[in-house]
Amino acid sequence: MSHTLGLYRLQQVDSRIDQANTRLEAIRAVLENDSAILAARVILESAEKNLHEAEKALRASEAASESQRIKLEQVGASLYGGKIQNPKELQDLQNDLASLKRHLATLEDTQLEAMLEIEAAREARQAAELEMNKVEARVISQNASLKGERESLLNSLENLNAERSATYNTISPALLEKYESLRIKRRGLAVTTISDNACDACGSGLTPAQAQAVRMAVQLVECPSCGRILFSN
């Protein structure tokens, strides 16, 4: 297989892949821009945000409660450790301990509320996700023809990607680099055919020697105008 033929076959496959992906994107846009789906997505995103905030609040509450317990342990150790004998100091420690316990009870109540809120947020998110799935399924069902076309395109893409891989592996890295660079510069079309001694992509004419070189396929010939690699059927 000549280098030009390999690149031409790769271009043909890539062009078909591009067409399939473009159509899939159009189908996706039709489905995703459905008003019912958009509304369901807003609800789901809001539920996810509420869940995130609830989880954040629970973590903060847990940290505050843990910090308070550490303080309690420290004051309790000082109070009952036997090192402090002064009645006034002992009384102050007892007061501190009682205050810390009251505050811990408040923190634990807050933590419980946070746990209840996170459970409610999870349930709301799950409900929103289920509704989103139902809406998507209904929209896809209503667009049965699009669904069938999408499945067909996905199957075709799988085959095309396998074909591309097989062709790709037969081409040298240097040529592949040149090909990929041209694909980027020339909106996906790096290799084109010639007709009547002219580039089929841009219409630029070739000299008889250039046209003959393309037909011989001994070396790569580029269009003198657009720079694409030329191929003769």
Backbone bond lengths (Angstrom), bond angles and torsions (degrees), N, CA, C in turn:
res aa  C-N    CA-C-N  psi(-1)  N-CA   C-N-CA  omega(-1)  CA-C   N-CA-C  phi
1 M - - - 1.458 - - 1.538 109.25 -
2 S 1.347 117.11 129.67 1.457 119.97 177.86 1.525 110.28 -70.99
3 H 1.344 114.65 159.65 1.464 119.22 178.75 1.527 110.72 -60.64
4 T 1.314 116.25 -41.97 1.463 120.27 -177.90 1.525 111.15 -65.13
5 L 1.333 116.65 -41.18 1.467 119.97 178.96 1.520 110.53 -62.80
6 G 1.335 117.50 -42.77 1.458 120.57 178.92 1.517 111.63 -61.50
7 L 1.335 116.02 -43.26 1.469 119.71 179.08 1.527 111.03 -67.27
8 Y 1.328 116.68 -36.85 1.465 119.97 179.21 1.533 110.60 -64.80
9 R 1.332 115.64 -43.20 1.470 118.75 178.33 1.524 110.88 -63.95
10 L 1.328 116.31 -39.44 1.459 119.96 177.74 1.527 110.21 -63.64
11 Q 1.318 116.10 -40.96 1.463 120.34 178.20 1.532 111.70 -62.23
12 Q 1.335 115.86 -42.08 1.461 119.54 178.81 1.528 111.10 -60.01
13 V 1.316 115.53 -44.55 1.469 119.87 179.95 1.521 110.02 -65.47
14 D 1.335 116.52 -45.55 1.466 120.01 -178.86 1.528 111.47 -63.08
15 S 1.303 116.73 -37.04 1.465 119.85 178.80 1.528 110.50 -64.53
16 R 1.319 116.36 -41.01 1.472 119.97 177.43 1.519 111.07 -67.29
17 I 1.324 116.50 -37.03 1.465 120.07 176.53 1.528 110.05 -64.53
18 D 1.319 116.67 -43.46 1.465 120.87 178.69 1.527 110.75 -60.67
19 Q 1.324 116.81 -43.02 1.458 120.65 -179.95 1.533 110.88 -63.15
20 A 1.335 115.58 -42.90 1.467 119.80 -179.91 1.522 110.57 -64.48
21 N 1.331 116.70 -43.23 1.460 120.11 -179.77 1.527 111.76 -66.47
22 T 1.322 116.33 -37.25 1.463 119.73 177.50 1.523 111.13 -63.18
23 R 1.331 115.51 -42.61 1.459 119.15 179.32 1.531 111.20 -68.52
24 L 1.327 116.95 -39.34 1.462 120.05 177.88 1.523 110.59 -62.39
25 E 1.321 116.67 -38.69 1.463 120.43 178.46 1.531 110.52 -65.10
26 A 1.323 116.68 -38.25 1.463 120.25 178.08 1.531 110.88 -65.50
27 I 1.337 116.02 -41.41 1.463 120.21 177.80 1.525 110.22 -64.42
28 R 1.329 115.67 -43.89 1.469 119.88 178.84 1.524 110.51 -59.41
29 A 1.334 116.83 -41.38 1.460 120.61 -179.37 1.525 111.07 -63.33
30 V 1.347 116.34 -40.18 1.467 120.02 178.79 1.524 110.06 -62.31
31 L 1.327 116.25 -45.31 1.465 120.29 -177.12 1.520 111.62 -71.06
32 E 1.321 116.60 -44.17 1.468 119.41 -174.45 1.518 112.95 -76.10
33 N 1.323 117.92 -22.96 1.458 120.40 -179.62 1.520 112.90 -89.82
34 D 1.324 116.18 5.13 1.454 120.35 174.82 1.531 108.86 -61.29
35 S 1.333 116.71 134.49 1.472 120.69 -174.97 1.521 112.30 -60.34
36 A 1.330 117.23 -36.95 1.467 119.99 -179.89 1.525 110.83 -66.31
37 I 1.344 116.10 -39.67 1.461 119.85 178.64 1.519 110.32 -67.50
38 L 1.339 116.67 -41.96 1.466 120.24 179.60 1.528 110.74 -60.86
39 A 1.337 116.50 -42.68 1.463 120.29 179.69 1.522 110.99 -64.74
40 A 1.337 116.09 -42.99 1.469 119.92 179.13 1.517 110.83 -65.18
41 R 1.331 116.80 -35.55 1.466 119.91 179.67 1.534 111.08 -66.98
42 V 1.333 116.65 -38.66 1.468 120.17 178.06 1.522 110.41 -60.38
43 I 1.327 116.21 -42.99 1.464 120.79 179.50 1.517 110.58 -65.04
44 L 1.346 116.56 -42.18 1.457 120.47 179.64 1.522 111.15 -64.58
45 E 1.317 117.30 -43.77 1.467 120.70 179.38 1.522 111.07 -63.22
46 S 1.330 117.04 -38.38 1.460 120.87 177.56 1.523 110.88 -65.29
47 A 1.329 116.03 -41.39 1.468 120.16 178.91 1.521 110.88 -65.38
48 E 1.327 116.91 -39.07 1.465 120.56 178.09 1.530 111.15 -65.37
49 K 1.329 116.25 -38.62 1.462 120.57 177.92 1.528 110.57 -65.36
50 N 1.326 116.18 -43.32 1.473 120.02 178.96 1.528 110.98 -62.87
51 L 1.335 116.30 -39.37 1.454 119.71 178.40 1.518 110.95 -64.66
52 H 1.317 116.89 -42.18 1.467 121.09 178.38 1.526 110.55 -60.54
53 E 1.328 116.52 -43.90 1.468 120.49 179.90 1.534 110.79 -65.83
54 A 1.323 116.29 -38.62 1.469 120.13 179.49 1.527 110.44 -65.92
55 E 1.327 117.10 -41.58 1.463 121.09 177.74 1.523 110.82 -63.60
56 K 1.309 116.15 -40.36 1.462 121.10 178.06 1.534 110.79 -63.57
57 A 1.335 116.58 -42.89 1.458 120.91 179.45 1.531 110.87 -65.12
58 L 1.334 117.04 -38.88 1.466 120.01 179.21 1.518 110.99 -65.16
59 R 1.329 117.09 -41.96 1.469 120.00 179.09 1.526 110.68 -62.17
60 A 1.323 117.17 -41.13 1.464 121.08 179.39 1.523 110.18 -65.86
61 S 1.332 116.35 -40.18 1.465 120.59 -179.83 1.518 110.85 -66.63
62 E 1.335 116.79 -41.13 1.463 120.87 178.31 1.520 111.58 -63.58
63 A 1.317 115.77 -39.73 1.467 120.08 179.14 1.518 111.28 -66.28
64 A 1.339 116.38 -40.91 1.466 120.42 179.40 1.521 111.01 -65.13
65 S 1.323 116.94 -41.32 1.467 120.32 179.40 1.525 110.95 -65.81
66 E 1.329 116.90 -41.78 1.457 120.62 179.61 1.525 110.78 -64.04
67 S 1.320 116.78 -40.85 1.462 120.84 178.15 1.529 110.67 -62.93
68 Q 1.329 116.87 -39.44 1.465 121.14 179.71 1.530 111.00 -67.22
69 R 1.323 116.73 -37.82 1.464 119.78 178.45 1.533 110.81 -64.52
70 I 1.318 116.13 -37.91 1.466 119.72 178.16 1.528 110.44 -63.51
71 K 1.311 116.18 -41.99 1.470 120.24 177.63 1.531 110.57 -62.06
72 L 1.317 115.51 -41.39 1.461 120.12 178.54 1.527 110.92 -60.51
73 E 1.307 115.59 -44.97 1.462 119.83 179.84 1.523 111.12 -62.39
74 Q 1.306 115.75 -39.58 1.469 119.57 -179.22 1.527 111.15 -67.35
75 V 1.332 116.76 -44.26 1.477 120.09 178.94 1.523 110.27 -67.32
76 G 1.337 116.80 -40.79 1.461 120.12 178.04 1.513 111.85 -61.74
77 A 1.349 116.31 -40.77 1.464 119.84 178.42 1.518 111.25 -62.84
78 S 1.325 116.15 -38.69 1.467 119.84 179.05 1.529 110.83 -69.71
79 L 1.333 115.83 -38.29 1.465 120.14 -176.96 1.522 112.26 -70.69
80 Y 1.317 115.92 -41.82 1.468 119.60 -174.24 1.532 113.64 -104.85
81 G 1.304 115.50 5.16 1.452 118.32 -177.80 1.518 114.11 -75.59
82 G 1.310 117.26 -16.77 1.456 120.87 178.29 1.514 114.89 87.00
83 K 1.304 118.37 -3.61 1.465 119.66 -179.17 1.519 111.97 -80.27
84 I 1.325 116.26 -30.15 1.473 119.98 -179.27 1.528 108.82 -94.67
85 Q 1.337 116.29 124.95 1.472 121.91 -178.02 1.522 111.49 -114.80
86 N 1.310 116.75 -20.06 1.470 120.06 -176.90 1.526 109.75 -64.62
87 P 1.353 117.53 122.31 1.466 121.55 -177.76 1.528 112.66 -56.99
88 K 1.340 115.89 -39.72 1.467 119.41 -178.75 1.534 110.20 -64.38
89 E 1.311 116.49 -44.37 1.453 120.30 179.22 1.528 111.59 -65.51
90 L 1.343 114.83 -38.18 1.464 118.14 178.19 1.520 111.47 -64.98
91 Q 1.326 115.66 -39.71 1.458 120.12 179.32 1.535 110.83 -64.97
92 D 1.326 115.09 -40.88 1.468 119.30 177.97 1.528 111.02 -62.34
93 L 1.328 115.75 -40.05 1.459 119.42 178.82 1.521 111.74 -65.82
94 Q 1.343 115.76 -39.35 1.464 120.09 177.61 1.536 110.64 -62.13
95 N 1.327 114.89 -41.39 1.469 119.48 178.67 1.529 110.51 -64.76
96 D 1.342 114.13 -42.50 1.473 117.98 178.58 1.524 110.73 -62.53
97 L 1.326 115.67 -41.18 1.461 120.19 -178.71 1.526 110.64 -63.28
98 A 1.326 115.98 -43.19 1.463 120.03 179.43 1.527 111.20 -64.02
99 S 1.331 115.80 -40.46 1.470 120.76 179.20 1.520 110.76 -65.46
100 L 1.326 116.50 -42.66 1.451 120.87 179.59 1.531 111.22 -63.82
101 K 1.329 116.65 -38.72 1.466 120.59 178.69 1.520 111.15 -64.65
102 R 1.335 115.73 -41.54 1.461 118.83 178.82 1.530 110.65 -63.80
103 H 1.326 114.16 -42.67 1.467 116.90 -179.56 1.532 111.03 -67.63
104 L 1.338 116.58 -35.65 1.468 119.78 177.60 1.513 110.53 -63.45
105 A 1.327 116.68 -39.35 1.458 120.32 178.65 1.531 110.28 -61.52
106 T 1.346 114.67 -40.27 1.471 119.07 177.64 1.524 110.82 -64.31
107 L 1.338 116.21 -43.60 1.462 120.98 179.03 1.520 111.57 -63.60
108 E 1.318 116.98 -39.60 1.462 120.43 179.21 1.520 111.26 -66.81
109 D 1.350 116.05 -35.53 1.467 119.19 175.36 1.529 110.11 -63.99
110 T 1.328 115.00 -41.17 1.461 120.03 178.65 1.522 110.68 -64.27
111 Q 1.333 115.66 -39.30 1.463 120.43 179.05 1.524 110.65 -65.24
112 L 1.318 116.39 -40.14 1.460 120.27 178.09 1.520 110.36 -63.27
113 E 1.326 116.25 -42.55 1.461 120.14 178.13 1.522 110.69 -61.99
114 A 1.339 115.63 -39.80 1.463 119.81 178.86 1.518 111.01 -64.37
115 M 1.334 117.38 -38.57 1.460 121.36 178.24 1.524 110.97 -64.73
116 L 1.335 115.96 -40.10 1.458 119.82 178.14 1.530 110.71 -66.60
117 E 1.336 115.53 -38.91 1.459 119.85 -179.94 1.535 111.04 -66.84
118 I 1.318 116.08 -39.13 1.460 118.32 -179.08 1.527 110.93 -69.36
119 E 1.327 116.63 -33.80 1.457 120.18 176.93 1.529 110.18 -65.99
120 A 1.336 115.73 -41.86 1.465 119.79 178.07 1.525 110.55 -66.12
121 A 1.339 116.19 -38.34 1.467 120.37 179.59 1.521 111.04 -65.97
122 R 1.320 116.19 -38.51 1.470 119.77 177.80 1.519 111.46 -65.03
123 E 1.321 115.54 -41.78 1.460 119.46 179.11 1.525 110.46 -64.86
124 A 1.351 116.12 -40.09 1.466 120.28 179.57 1.522 110.58 -65.38
125 R 1.329 116.16 -39.60 1.459 119.54 179.28 1.536 110.79 -66.68
126 Q 1.334 115.83 -41.90 1.460 119.83 179.37 1.523 110.66 -62.62
127 A 1.327 116.06 -41.05 1.460 120.13 179.05 1.524 110.86 -65.19
128 A 1.334 115.91 -40.88 1.463 120.26 179.63 1.527 110.85 -66.09
129 E 1.337 116.39 -38.05 1.455 120.52 178.98 1.525 111.14 -66.90
130 L 1.326 116.31 -41.49 1.462 120.26 177.77 1.528 110.84 -63.18
131 E 1.328 115.84 -41.84 1.457 119.91 178.99 1.528 110.68 -65.14
132 M 1.327 116.10 -39.22 1.464 120.81 178.23 1.538 110.11 -61.04
133 N 1.320 115.37 -44.07 1.469 119.86 179.16 1.526 111.23 -63.37
134 K 1.335 115.77 -39.86 1.466 119.98 179.55 1.526 110.75 -64.38
135 V 1.339 115.29 -43.87 1.463 119.83 -179.33 1.531 110.38 -63.80
136 E 1.332 116.01 -44.55 1.462 119.67 179.18 1.531 111.12 -61.08
137 A 1.324 115.58 -43.11 1.469 119.69 179.66 1.520 110.59 -62.78
138 R 1.347 116.29 -40.40 1.465 120.10 -179.93 1.531 111.03 -65.98
139 V 1.328 115.68 -42.51 1.463 119.72 -179.79 1.525 110.88 -64.71
140 I 1.339 115.71 -43.47 1.463 119.67 178.76 1.525 110.47 -63.33
141 S 1.350 115.83 -39.29 1.457 119.61 178.80 1.526 110.80 -63.99
142 Q 1.338 114.90 -38.82 1.458 119.97 179.38 1.536 110.91 -69.03
143 N 1.310 114.82 -23.28 1.464 119.88 177.95 1.529 109.46 -112.06
144 A 1.316 115.15 54.60 1.462 120.99 -174.50 1.524 112.17 -57.36
145 S 1.317 116.09 -37.71 1.461 118.49 -178.73 1.521 110.80 -65.60
146 L 1.340 115.73 -38.26 1.466 119.32 177.95 1.523 110.54 -66.38
147 K 1.316 115.62 -39.06 1.465 119.29 179.39 1.525 110.21 -61.31
148 G 1.351 116.17 -45.84 1.459 119.48 179.33 1.514 111.70 -63.08
149 E 1.329 116.01 -40.75 1.461 119.59 179.18 1.525 110.37 -65.76
150 R 1.322 116.50 -39.31 1.463 119.98 179.68 1.526 111.05 -62.80
151 E 1.321 116.70 -44.12 1.459 120.10 178.97 1.524 111.27 -62.54
152 S 1.320 115.56 -41.12 1.462 119.89 179.11 1.527 110.91 -63.95
153 L 1.331 116.24 -41.48 1.464 120.43 179.13 1.525 111.56 -65.23
154 L 1.312 115.90 -40.02 1.466 119.72 179.74 1.535 110.76 -64.49
155 N 1.326 115.95 -40.02 1.470 119.72 177.06 1.521 111.23 -65.43
156 S 1.331 114.98 -40.82 1.458 119.25 178.59 1.526 110.92 -63.95
157 L 1.332 115.98 -40.36 1.459 119.98 179.37 1.520 111.81 -62.37
158 E 1.303 115.69 -38.01 1.464 119.40 178.68 1.528 110.29 -61.53
159 N 1.326 116.14 -44.30 1.465 120.09 178.85 1.523 111.45 -68.50
160 L 1.315 116.06 -40.36 1.462 120.25 -179.56 1.529 111.61 -65.12
161 N 1.303 116.63 -39.39 1.465 119.87 179.64 1.529 110.83 -66.25
162 A 1.327 116.38 -35.66 1.469 119.64 176.14 1.522 110.31 -67.07
163 E 1.325 115.82 -41.87 1.463 120.26 178.03 1.528 110.54 -64.64
164 R 1.324 115.99 -40.51 1.466 120.30 179.34 1.526 111.05 -62.06
165 S 1.327 115.47 -43.89 1.463 120.01 -179.31 1.526 111.07 -60.42
166 A 1.337 116.20 -41.97 1.466 120.29 -179.68 1.525 110.99 -65.14
167 T 1.327 116.41 -41.72 1.472 120.23 179.55 1.524 110.96 -71.47
168 Y 1.307 116.25 -41.44 1.464 122.34 -177.95 1.526 111.41 -57.15
169 N 1.315 115.75 -39.52 1.467 120.58 -176.19 1.524 113.89 -71.62
170 T 1.328 117.31 -10.02 1.463 120.16 179.81 1.527 112.43 -94.01
171 I 1.326 116.78 -3.17 1.471 121.71 -174.42 1.524 109.76 -108.62
172 S 1.312 116.62 141.88 1.465 121.28 -177.65 1.524 111.02 -68.14
173 P 1.322 117.28 150.87 1.470 121.19 179.75 1.524 113.30 -56.93
174 A 1.326 117.89 -38.06 1.463 120.95 -178.85 1.529 110.82 -63.59
175 L 1.334 116.10 -44.17 1.461 119.61 179.11 1.525 111.36 -68.30
176 L 1.318 116.55 -36.88 1.465 119.98 178.23 1.523 110.95 -64.05
177 E 1.324 115.70 -39.11 1.465 119.55 178.98 1.534 110.24 -63.31
178 K 1.324 115.87 -43.44 1.464 120.76 178.33 1.530 110.49 -63.68
179 Y 1.317 115.32 -43.47 1.473 121.25 179.94 1.529 111.15 -60.81
180 E 1.333 116.33 -49.49 1.461 120.29 -178.11 1.525 110.99 -63.58
181 S 1.323 116.63 -37.34 1.459 120.26 178.21 1.525 111.26 -63.73
182 L 1.329 116.14 -43.07 1.463 120.33 177.81 1.522 111.69 -66.13
183 R 1.309 116.32 -36.63 1.470 120.06 178.46 1.528 110.47 -58.87
184 I 1.315 115.72 -40.99 1.458 120.50 179.85 1.533 110.42 -68.39
185 K 1.325 116.28 -44.15 1.467 120.45 -176.87 1.523 112.94 -71.39
186 R 1.328 116.41 -32.65 1.461 120.77 -171.99 1.521 113.39 -112.07
187 R 1.295 115.98 37.27 1.476 122.69 173.79 1.520 113.29 50.28
188 G 1.332 114.62 45.13 1.457 120.35 173.05 1.518 115.51 92.34
189 L 1.341 117.73 -11.21 1.464 119.94 -177.09 1.519 109.89 -111.39
190 A 1.336 115.93 100.97 1.464 121.35 -178.98 1.523 111.87 -97.61
191 V 1.335 117.23 -27.38 1.462 122.48 -176.83 1.522 108.80 -124.31
192 T 1.298 116.09 131.53 1.466 119.85 -179.59 1.525 110.04 -137.91
193 T 1.306 116.75 162.65 1.467 122.30 179.60 1.532 110.46 -91.19
194 I 1.313 114.47 172.79 1.466 120.31 175.22 1.518 109.32 -120.43
195 S 1.322 115.29 150.05 1.465 121.75 175.57 1.515 107.74 -142.04
196 D 1.319 115.87 133.02 1.468 120.36 -179.89 1.531 111.43 51.66
197 N 1.334 114.69 44.16 1.472 121.80 177.70 1.537 112.64 57.49
198 A 1.334 115.11 37.83 1.468 119.62 177.69 1.525 109.82 -142.28
199 C 1.302 114.96 151.03 1.482 121.23 178.23 1.520 109.14 -68.76
200 D 1.325 117.18 126.59 1.465 120.97 -179.46 1.527 112.64 -71.78
201 A 1.318 116.85 -17.84 1.469 119.34 -178.13 1.522 111.81 -83.77
202 C 1.332 116.76 -47.57 1.470 119.32 -175.86 1.524 113.44 -114.36
203 G 1.347 117.59 -10.80 1.453 121.14 177.92 1.508 115.29 84.03
204 S 1.332 117.40 2.33 1.451 120.52 -178.60 1.531 110.41 -68.35
205 G 1.339 116.17 137.07 1.446 120.40 -178.49 1.522 112.76 -78.48
206 L 1.324 115.76 154.03 1.462 122.01 178.77 1.515 109.43 -114.24
207 T 1.307 116.25 154.27 1.455 120.15 172.74 1.524 107.79 -74.75
208 P 1.324 117.44 158.32 1.466 119.30 177.66 1.526 112.12 -55.15
209 A 1.335 117.04 -36.90 1.468 120.15 -179.91 1.520 111.06 -67.24
210 Q 1.330 115.66 -40.26 1.470 119.31 178.90 1.528 110.44 -65.97
211 A 1.315 116.66 -43.90 1.462 120.38 179.86 1.519 110.84 -62.44
212 Q 1.322 116.14 -39.75 1.457 120.37 179.22 1.531 110.48 -65.69
213 A 1.334 116.86 -39.46 1.466 121.29 179.07 1.524 110.58 -63.41
214 V 1.340 116.01 -37.92 1.470 119.73 177.86 1.522 109.72 -64.39
215 R 1.323 117.12 -43.72 1.465 120.46 -178.33 1.526 111.72 -67.94
216 M 1.301 117.10 -34.31 1.463 120.73 179.58 1.531 111.21 -70.96
217 A 1.327 116.74 -30.77 1.484 122.99 177.39 1.518 112.77 56.86
218 V 1.334 115.20 33.04 1.464 119.00 178.18 1.523 109.98 -81.03
219 Q 1.329 115.61 -34.68 1.458 121.19 179.30 1.521 109.12 -139.14
220 L 1.329 116.26 165.27 1.459 119.56 178.19 1.519 109.87 -71.85
221 V 1.303 115.43 134.75 1.457 120.94 174.92 1.518 107.82 -121.24
222 E 1.308 115.97 129.00 1.455 120.81 -179.08 1.515 110.58 -105.17
223 C 1.321 116.00 147.73 1.457 120.51 177.10 1.527 108.35 -62.49
224 P 1.318 118.50 129.92 1.465 120.37 -178.70 1.516 113.15 -66.91
225 S 1.316 117.08 -14.90 1.459 120.21 -178.61 1.525 112.86 -100.56
226 C 1.338 116.71 -56.23 1.473 119.53 -175.30 1.518 113.42 -96.90
227 G 1.330 118.20 -13.59 1.447 121.07 177.13 1.509 115.62 83.10
228 R 1.334 117.69 1.15 1.455 120.31 179.68 1.543 110.55 -70.25
229 I 1.326 114.60 153.62 1.460 120.47 176.22 1.529 108.24 -75.67
230 L 1.317 116.63 132.70 1.458 120.35 -175.17 1.526 111.59 -100.80
231 F 1.345 115.19 144.75 1.464 121.37 -178.66 1.521 108.74 -138.54
232 S 1.321 115.24 141.77 1.474 120.27 178.20 1.524 108.77 -113.79
233 N 1.337 115.83 126.04 1.472 121.13 177.48 1.522 111.00 -65.68
